[in-house]
Amino acid sequence: MTERDVLDPDRWRWRRLWRFGVGFMRLELQSLIFAIAIFAALAITSVVELPIPRYDALLLFAVVLTAVLWATGWETTREVGVILVFHLVGLALELFKVQVGSWVYPDDAWSKVAGVPLYAGFMYAAVGSYMVQAWRRFDLRVTGFRLWPMTVLALAAYANFFTHHWIPDLRWLIALGFLIELRGTLVHFSVREHRYRMPLVLAFVAIGASLWLAENAATLLGAWRYPDQLLAWTMVHVGKVGSWALLVSLSFVIVAALKRLEGLLDGHADDEPSVVVVRRQARSERRREARLARRADRAPDLSLEP
């Protein structure tokens, strides 16, 4: 299978772009099931009167959702464990940030601890769920990726969310470290029958931008509020894209550690896709052959009688 550079403009014609976009969005939506369900719950609970506090209802929903996805096999037991790690990492950050006044949860709830409703950790878990699902569905692999240097940088980025309240903010220095470390790192993925590659740092920025958009929607729905949103909602500052991109790095390292244990982290530029993608390619080839056969059947018979 020939691998294509996702940034190569010569590869993109309208029909090809349409097929790629449809296939890509289908896999994205499948990977985002957990996050979509959480956002649906945020939207519904913002307009529906509930017999229990809203944040408590969201917590119950998130717990049941996790159990259902695990019971149906949508998430494996190991993936649920990774999602739990995301929940705890996110909850620790929430407890600190609320205490220092970075943002607030305005509604009352029985499940609040130090001003933080326990459902908040599931919003980080949604990011974890997306990453493990996307890894499997896109058949992700990375080349030029060094786990230990990335782990050090990711931990530094996470620590900076705490320490910048007392010492100078080092996020730009840490971001520069990521750019240097990831300068030759590529992520390889499959959409339909084709294999693609792109710089991993670009993927971090793209996910960070998507999370910034999601954050705007979440604050609009009252999931939490920044101080400047208490009187009236305003858009979250675009600078948060960088913060989310740094947090994504930690998320990626957690999932990468799992995938290395599973032997599903490292790839090569000429890697063939996994059996899942091969089967998908075979189905696509069968559909193409069926279309050609139908066209042949509809074509007029131009043969001449002897």
Backbone torsions as a table, in degrees:
resi	resn	phi	psi	omega
1	MET	NA	125.8	178.6
2	THR	-76.1	132.9	180.0
3	GLU	-93.5	139.2	-178.0
4	ARG	-112.6	143.1	174.1
5	ASP	-79.8	121.9	-176.0
6	VAL	-64.4	-19.1	-179.8
7	LEU	-94.0	1.6	-178.1
8	ASP	-78.8	110.4	-176.4
9	PRO	-66.3	-23.7	-179.7
10	ASP	-68.8	-18.0	-179.1
11	ARG	-81.3	-15.0	-168.6
12	TRP	-105.2	106.9	167.9
13	ARG	-113.6	162.1	-171.1
14	TRP	-56.5	-45.7	-178.4
15	ARG	-65.3	-42.9	179.8
16	ARG	-65.4	-40.7	178.9
17	LEU	-63.6	-39.9	179.3
18	TRP	-63.7	-45.7	-179.9
19	ARG	-64.1	-41.7	177.9
20	PHE	-63.2	-46.0	-177.3
21	GLY	-61.4	-43.9	179.8
22	VAL	-64.9	-45.6	179.3
23	GLY	-64.9	-40.9	-180.0
24	PHE	-64.2	-46.4	-178.0
25	MET	-66.7	-33.4	177.6
26	ARG	-62.5	-45.2	178.8
27	LEU	-68.1	-37.0	178.0
28	GLU	-62.4	-46.4	-179.1
29	LEU	-63.2	-39.0	176.5
30	GLN	-63.7	-36.9	-179.8
31	SER	-73.5	-22.0	-174.0
32	LEU	-99.4	14.1	-176.4
33	ILE	-53.4	-47.7	-178.9
34	PHE	-60.9	-49.4	-177.9
35	ALA	-64.4	-41.3	179.4
36	ILE	-62.4	-41.6	179.1
37	ALA	-63.8	-40.8	178.2
38	ILE	-63.0	-43.4	179.7
39	PHE	-66.9	-37.2	176.4
40	ALA	-61.7	-41.0	178.0
41	ALA	-65.1	-40.2	176.7
42	LEU	-60.1	-43.9	-178.5
43	ALA	-66.7	-45.4	-177.3
44	ILE	-65.9	-44.7	-177.7
45	THR	-71.4	-13.2	177.6
46	SER	-78.9	-16.2	-177.5
47	VAL	-123.3	-14.9	-177.4
48	VAL	-100.8	132.4	177.1
49	GLU	-73.6	130.6	-175.8
50	LEU	-116.5	151.9	178.7
51	PRO	-76.9	-12.6	177.9
52	ILE	-126.3	161.9	178.6
53	PRO	-54.1	144.9	-174.2
54	ARG	-57.6	-46.7	-177.9
55	TYR	-63.3	-33.1	177.0
56	ASP	-68.8	-39.8	177.1
57	ALA	-63.0	-39.5	178.2
58	LEU	-64.9	-37.7	177.5
59	LEU	-63.5	-47.3	179.0
60	LEU	-60.4	-43.4	180.0
61	PHE	-61.2	-44.4	-177.7
62	ALA	-64.9	-39.3	178.7
63	VAL	-65.2	-46.4	179.4
64	VAL	-63.6	-41.6	179.3
65	LEU	-59.2	-45.5	179.0
66	THR	-60.9	-43.3	-179.9
67	ALA	-64.3	-40.7	-179.2
68	VAL	-66.5	-44.5	-179.9
69	LEU	-63.5	-35.0	177.2
70	TRP	-71.9	-45.0	-177.2
71	ALA	-64.6	-32.9	-179.2
72	THR	-85.5	-4.4	-180.0
73	GLY	84.5	3.3	177.9
74	TRP	-63.8	-40.5	173.1
75	GLU	-114.3	134.4	176.2
76	THR	-78.6	166.9	179.2
77	THR	-59.9	-41.6	179.5
78	ARG	-66.1	-38.7	178.8
79	GLU	-66.2	-38.0	176.1
80	VAL	-62.5	-37.7	176.1
81	GLY	-61.5	-42.1	177.3
82	VAL	-63.9	-40.8	179.1
83	ILE	-62.8	-37.4	176.6
84	LEU	-62.3	-39.5	176.6
85	VAL	-60.7	-44.1	176.7
86	PHE	-58.6	-42.9	179.6
87	HIS	-58.2	-47.3	-177.0
88	LEU	-69.2	-41.7	178.0
89	VAL	-62.1	-44.3	179.1
90	GLY	-67.1	-39.9	-179.0
91	LEU	-65.1	-38.8	177.3
92	ALA	-61.4	-42.7	178.1
93	LEU	-64.9	-41.0	179.6
94	GLU	-61.9	-45.6	-178.7
95	LEU	-58.3	-40.5	179.9
96	PHE	-72.1	-48.3	-174.0
97	LYS	-64.6	-36.3	177.8
98	VAL	-67.8	-38.0	179.8
99	GLN	-65.1	-34.2	-179.5
100	VAL	-90.8	2.7	173.3
101	GLY	84.4	18.6	-179.8
102	SER	-68.4	-36.0	174.2
103	TRP	-158.1	171.1	-176.4
104	VAL	-137.2	158.9	171.0
105	TYR	-110.8	102.5	-167.8
106	PRO	-71.0	-24.4	-174.9
107	ASP	-85.2	154.2	174.9
108	ASP	-79.7	155.2	177.8
109	ALA	-163.1	150.8	175.0
110	TRP	-73.6	-27.5	-174.2
111	SER	-93.5	20.9	177.4
112	LYS	-83.0	135.9	174.9
113	VAL	-125.0	116.8	-178.9
114	ALA	53.4	39.0	177.2
115	GLY	85.8	-0.8	-177.3
116	VAL	-113.5	120.0	174.5
117	PRO	-71.1	141.0	-174.3
118	LEU	-65.8	-18.6	178.2
119	TYR	-66.4	-19.4	-175.5
120	ALA	-57.9	-35.6	180.0
121	GLY	-62.6	-25.7	-179.1
122	PHE	-72.3	-19.6	175.0
123	MET	-69.1	-35.1	173.0
124	TYR	-72.8	-35.9	177.1
125	ALA	-61.3	-32.0	177.6
126	ALA	-63.1	-36.3	175.8
127	VAL	-65.2	-43.4	178.2
128	GLY	-62.2	-42.4	178.6
129	SER	-61.2	-43.6	178.9
130	TYR	-58.4	-44.3	-175.5
131	MET	-66.4	-44.1	-179.0
132	VAL	-70.5	-34.7	177.2
133	GLN	-68.3	-44.4	-179.4
134	ALA	-63.4	-36.9	179.8
135	TRP	-60.0	-42.0	-178.2
136	ARG	-75.1	-44.5	-172.6
137	ARG	-76.1	-33.7	176.9
138	PHE	-90.8	-1.3	-178.6
139	ASP	54.0	51.8	-174.6
140	LEU	-69.1	143.1	168.2
141	ARG	-143.0	158.7	177.2
142	VAL	-127.0	148.5	173.5
143	THR	-124.4	146.1	-179.0
144	GLY	73.7	22.2	-176.2
145	PHE	-102.8	125.5	177.5
146	ARG	-111.1	115.1	-171.3
147	LEU	-66.1	-43.8	-173.8
148	TRP	-69.1	-47.1	174.9
149	PRO	-59.2	-37.7	178.5
150	MET	-67.2	-35.7	178.0
151	THR	-64.0	-43.0	178.8
152	VAL	-61.8	-46.1	-180.0
153	LEU	-65.2	-40.7	-179.5
154	ALA	-65.3	-41.4	177.1
155	LEU	-65.8	-37.2	176.6
156	ALA	-63.8	-40.5	178.1
157	ALA	-63.4	-42.8	179.1
158	TYR	-65.4	-44.5	179.5
159	ALA	-62.2	-34.3	-178.1
160	ASN	-64.5	-27.6	176.1
161	PHE	-61.4	-26.9	177.8
162	PHE	-91.8	-49.8	-168.0
163	THR	-73.9	-21.8	-176.0
164	HIS	-67.8	-8.8	174.7
165	HIS	-76.1	-16.1	-177.8
166	TRP	-122.7	-29.5	179.6
167	ILE	-123.2	168.8	-179.0
168	PRO	-53.8	144.6	179.1
169	ASP	-71.3	122.4	-175.5
170	LEU	-105.1	15.3	-172.3
171	ARG	-61.5	-37.2	-178.2
172	TRP	-71.4	-34.8	175.7
173	LEU	-66.2	-41.7	178.1
174	ILE	-66.2	-40.5	177.5
175	ALA	-61.1	-39.4	176.6
176	LEU	-62.7	-39.5	176.7
177	GLY	-60.0	-41.0	177.1
178	PHE	-63.3	-43.5	-179.3
179	LEU	-60.8	-40.5	179.2
180	ILE	-68.2	-45.9	-177.1
181	GLU	-67.2	-33.6	-174.4
182	LEU	-99.0	11.3	-172.6
183	ARG	-60.1	-28.1	179.2
184	GLY	-116.2	13.9	-175.1
185	THR	-90.4	129.4	179.6
186	LEU	-119.4	147.2	171.9
187	VAL	-109.2	132.4	-177.0
188	HIS	-110.5	135.6	-176.9
189	PHE	-149.7	161.7	-177.3
190	SER	-117.6	136.7	171.9
191	VAL	-131.4	123.8	-172.2
192	ARG	54.9	-127.5	-176.0
193	GLU	-96.3	5.3	-174.9
194	HIS	-109.5	153.2	178.3
195	ARG	-109.8	135.9	-177.8
196	TYR	-128.5	165.3	174.5
197	ARG	-142.7	153.1	176.7
198	MET	-156.0	159.1	177.0
199	PRO	-62.1	134.9	-179.0
200	LEU	-63.4	-36.5	-179.1
201	VAL	-62.7	-33.7	176.6
202	LEU	-66.0	-37.4	176.7
203	ALA	-63.6	-40.5	177.9
204	PHE	-59.7	-46.1	-178.9
205	VAL	-65.2	-40.7	-179.9
206	ALA	-63.7	-43.4	178.1
207	ILE	-67.1	-39.4	177.4
208	GLY	-60.2	-42.1	178.2
209	ALA	-65.6	-39.2	177.9
210	SER	-64.1	-39.9	178.5
211	LEU	-67.8	-33.0	176.1
212	TRP	-64.5	-42.5	176.2
213	LEU	-62.7	-42.2	178.3
214	ALA	-63.7	-37.0	178.9
215	GLU	-63.9	-39.3	176.5
216	ASN	-61.7	-43.4	178.5
217	ALA	-65.3	-40.6	-177.7
218	ALA	-66.3	-42.8	178.9
219	THR	-68.6	-33.2	175.8
220	LEU	-63.0	-34.5	179.2
221	LEU	-85.1	2.2	176.2
222	GLY	80.3	19.9	177.6
223	ALA	-62.2	-39.8	170.9
224	TRP	-159.9	173.3	-179.9
225	ARG	-139.6	140.9	169.3
226	TYR	-83.2	158.6	-177.6
227	PRO	-53.3	-37.4	-178.4
228	ASP	-79.1	2.0	178.8
229	GLN	-108.8	2.8	-173.8
230	LEU	-68.7	-40.0	-179.5
231	LEU	-82.8	-40.4	178.4
232	ALA	-154.1	143.5	-177.3
233	TRP	-69.3	136.4	172.0
234	THR	-133.4	160.5	-180.0
235	MET	-65.0	145.0	175.7
236	VAL	-68.5	139.8	-177.6
237	HIS	-57.0	137.5	-176.6
238	VAL	-63.6	-19.1	177.1
239	GLY	-62.1	-18.0	178.6
240	LYS	-66.8	-17.7	176.8
241	VAL	-57.7	-43.4	178.9
242	GLY	-63.5	-40.4	178.9
243	SER	-63.2	-42.6	179.3
244	TRP	-66.5	-38.9	178.7
245	ALA	-61.4	-38.2	177.6
246	LEU	-67.6	-39.6	178.6
247	LEU	-67.6	-33.6	176.6
248	VAL	-60.5	-34.1	-179.9
249	SER	-59.9	-41.9	177.3
250	LEU	-65.2	-41.9	178.4
251	SER	-59.2	-43.3	-178.7
252	PHE	-65.2	-40.5	-179.4
253	VAL	-63.4	-40.2	178.9
254	ILE	-61.1	-47.0	180.0
255	VAL	-68.5	-38.0	-179.9
256	ALA	-62.2	-37.7	178.0
257	ALA	-62.2	-41.5	176.5
258	LEU	-63.4	-45.1	-176.3
259	LYS	-68.3	-30.2	175.1
260	ARG	-67.0	-39.2	176.3
261	LEU	-61.4	-35.1	-179.6
262	GLU	-84.1	-5.3	-177.2
263	GLY	73.9	25.3	-175.5
264	LEU	-120.7	24.2	-178.1
265	LEU	-98.6	-56.7	-169.4
266	ASP	-85.8	139.4	178.0
267	GLY	-131.3	-174.8	176.2
268	HIS	-134.5	157.3	-175.9
269	ALA	-57.9	-30.9	-178.1
270	ASP	-103.5	22.1	-179.5
271	ASP	-59.4	139.3	167.6
272	GLU	-83.2	150.4	179.0
273	PRO	-70.0	166.2	-179.9
274	SER	-70.8	173.0	-177.9
275	VAL	-60.7	-30.3	179.3
276	VAL	-61.8	-45.6	-178.8
277	VAL	-72.3	-34.2	176.8
278	VAL	-61.1	-42.6	177.6
279	ARG	-63.8	-40.1	178.6
280	ARG	-62.6	-40.9	178.3
281	GLN	-64.1	-40.6	180.0
282	ALA	-63.7	-41.2	177.5
283	ARG	-62.2	-42.0	179.2
284	SER	-62.7	-40.5	179.4
285	GLU	-65.9	-39.4	178.1
286	ARG	-64.6	-40.2	177.7
287	ARG	-64.2	-39.7	179.4
288	ARG	-63.7	-43.1	178.8
289	GLU	-64.2	-36.8	178.4
290	ALA	-65.8	-39.6	178.1
291	ARG	-63.6	-42.7	178.8
292	LEU	-63.8	-37.6	179.2
293	ALA	-65.6	-40.9	179.1
294	ARG	-64.8	-40.4	177.9
295	ARG	-63.1	-39.8	179.1
296	ALA	-64.6	-37.6	179.6
297	ASP	-66.7	-34.7	-178.2
298	ARG	-80.3	-19.5	-177.4
299	ALA	-67.7	141.3	178.9
300	PRO	-67.8	146.9	179.5
301	ASP	-81.5	109.0	-176.1
302	LEU	-96.6	5.6	-179.1
303	SER	-69.3	148.1	-178.2
304	LEU	-100.7	139.0	176.3
305	GLU	-69.5	142.1	178.4
306	PRO	-68.0	NA	NA
